[in-house]
Amino acid sequence: MGSFDKEKFYSGFNYRKFELEKEQAAETRALVNKNSAANALDSSSFYDLRIELKKRQFKDLIELAIYSLVGSIPFKARIDEEDRKAFNEILLDVSKGFIDRESDIFKASMVSHGNTIDGAKVTESLKAFEKQLIAVRINTLELLPLKITEHNNIKPGSTGEIEKGQKWKKYSALIIIGIIVVIICAVVLYLII
């Protein structure tokens, strides 16, 4: 049975996603303003810069989702196959939402600069853009199995947790040292008196 709590994930993820999207919107605005001032909004270099920016932003969003998903599972619990399926569904939704939104914005931007919506330039550019975003998604999703393995390999005790059978072993050296100190103190007091 999976340990994944979807509500816990979304409560943390949505806030961090909102903050990330604010930063990304500011980056996009700065790029648009810079190219607008240079009267280069319809240039291929602007589209290339915008695509590179969106690819990096998409990677950041997927990484945020992966870290939030793995982080929503208590470190003592293992991430099982049911959790992995839930993670993949959420990552697919998050990435599909980003690709759809950015594709619509990309298309609207090209149309607003005089291209026809069903023209070859818009269609081909959009296909190339979506293909690049899908490649980013595939590459970034390779992080998920690594983070799951890392999470599942956390040893009890490595973060302050003590296994029930390990308490005696952990404190036995301290107990022995304490007994020796008490004996030495008792001998010293006996010799003084």
C-alpha positions in Angstrom: 0.0 0.0 0.0 1.4 3.4 -1.0 2.4 6.1 1.5 1.7 8.9 -0.9 -0.6 11.6 0.3 -1.8 13.7 -2.7 -3.2 16.5 -0.5 0.1 16.8 1.4 2.0 17.0 -1.9 -0.3 19.6 -3.5 -0.3 21.8 -0.4 3.5 22.1 -0.5 3.9 21.9 -4.2 1.3 24.5 -5.2 2.9 27.2 -3.1 6.5 26.5 -4.4 5.1 26.3 -7.9 3.5 29.7 -7.5 6.8 31.2 -6.4 8.7 29.5 -9.2 6.1 30.8 -11.8 6.5 34.3 -10.5 10.3 34.1 -11.0 9.8 32.6 -14.4 7.3 35.3 -15.5 9.8 38.0 -14.5 12.5 36.2 -16.5 10.2 36.0 -19.6 9.2 39.6 -19.2 12.8 40.8 -19.0 13.6 38.8 -22.2 10.6 40.3 -24.0 11.4 43.8 -22.9 15.0 43.5 -23.9 14.1 42.3 -27.4 11.2 44.7 -27.7 13.6 47.6 -27.1 15.8 46.2 -29.8 12.7 45.8 -32.1 13.6 42.1 -32.4 10.4 40.4 -31.2 9.8 38.8 -34.6 13.4 37.7 -35.1 14.5 34.1 -35.1 17.1 34.9 -32.5 14.3 36.0 -30.1 12.3 32.8 -30.7 15.5 30.8 -30.1 16.2 32.6 -26.8 12.6 32.3 -25.7 12.7 28.5 -26.5 15.9 28.0 -24.5 14.4 30.0 -21.6 11.2 27.9 -21.7 13.2 24.7 -21.8 15.1 25.6 -18.7 11.9 26.8 -16.9 10.2 23.5 -17.8 13.1 21.5 -16.4 13.0 23.6 -13.2 9.2 22.9 -12.9 9.6 19.1 -13.4 12.5 19.0 -10.9 10.4 20.9 -8.3 7.6 18.4 -8.8 9.9 15.4 -8.4 11.5 16.8 -5.2 8.1 17.7 -3.8 6.7 14.2 -4.6 9.6 12.4 -3.0 9.6 14.8 -0.1 6.0 14.2 0.6 6.7 10.6 1.7 8.0 10.2 5.2 11.6 9.2 5.2 10.8 6.0 7.2 8.3 4.8 4.5 9.4 3.2 1.3 8.2 4.4 -2.1 6.4 1.5 -3.6 5.0 0.7 -7.1 1.7 2.3 -6.2 3.4 5.5 -5.2 5.5 5.5 -8.5 2.3 5.2 -10.5 0.8 8.2 -8.7 4.0 10.2 -9.1 4.1 9.5 -12.9 0.4 10.5 -13.3 1.1 13.8 -11.5 4.2 14.5 -13.4 2.4 13.8 -16.7 -0.4 16.3 -15.7 2.1 18.9 -14.6 4.2 18.6 -17.8 1.1 18.4 -20.1 -0.2 21.6 -18.5 3.0 23.4 -19.1 3.4 22.2 -22.7 -0.2 23.1 -23.6 0.0 26.6 -22.0 3.4 27.4 -23.5 2.3 26.1 -27.0 -0.7 28.3 -26.9 1.4 31.3 -25.9 4.0 30.5 -28.5 1.3 30.2 -31.2 -0.4 33.5 -30.2 2.9 35.3 -30.1 3.7 34.2 -33.7 0.2 35.1 -34.9 0.4 38.5 -33.3 3.5 39.2 -35.3 1.7 38.7 -38.7 1.9 34.9 -39.2 -1.3 33.1 -40.1 -2.5 30.6 -37.4 -2.5 27.6 -39.7 0.5 28.7 -41.8 3.5 26.5 -42.4 5.8 28.7 -40.3 3.6 28.6 -37.2 2.8 24.9 -37.6 6.5 23.8 -38.1 7.8 26.2 -35.4 5.2 24.9 -32.9 6.0 21.3 -33.7 9.7 21.9 -33.2 9.0 23.8 -29.9 6.8 21.0 -28.5 9.4 18.4 -29.6 12.1 20.2 -27.6 9.9 20.4 -24.6 9.1 16.7 -24.7 12.8 16.0 -24.9 13.4 18.1 -21.8 10.6 16.2 -20.0 12.1 12.8 -21.0 15.6 13.8 -19.8 14.4 15.4 -16.6 12.1 12.5 -15.6 15.3 10.3 -15.4 15.8 12.1 -12.1 12.7 10.4 -10.6 14.0 6.8 -10.3 17.3 8.2 -8.8 15.5 10.2 -6.2 13.2 7.2 -5.3 16.1 4.9 -5.0 17.9 7.5 -2.8 14.9 7.8 -0.6 14.4 4.1 -0.3 18.0 3.5 0.6 18.0 5.9 3.6 19.2 3.8 6.5 17.3 4.0 9.8 19.5 6.0 12.2 21.0 8.1 9.4 18.9 11.0 10.3 18.7 10.6 14.0 16.4 7.6 14.0 17.3 4.7 16.2 16.1 1.3 15.6 14.6 -0.4 18.7 17.3 -3.2 18.7 20.1 -0.6 18.2 19.6 1.5 21.3 21.7 -0.7 23.6 24.5 -0.8 21.0 24.5 2.9 20.5 24.7 3.8 24.2 26.7 0.8 25.5 30.0 2.6 25.1 28.7 5.7 26.9 27.4 3.5 29.8 30.8 1.7 30.2 32.6 5.1 30.2 30.1 6.4 32.8 30.7 3.4 35.0 34.5 3.8 34.8 34.3 7.5 35.7 32.1 6.7 38.7 34.5 4.1 39.9 37.5 6.5 39.5 35.6 9.2 41.4 34.7 6.8 44.2 38.4 5.7 44.5 39.6 9.3 44.5 37.1 10.3 47.2 38.0 7.2 49.3 41.7 8.1 49.1 41.0 11.8 50.0 38.9 10.9 53.0 
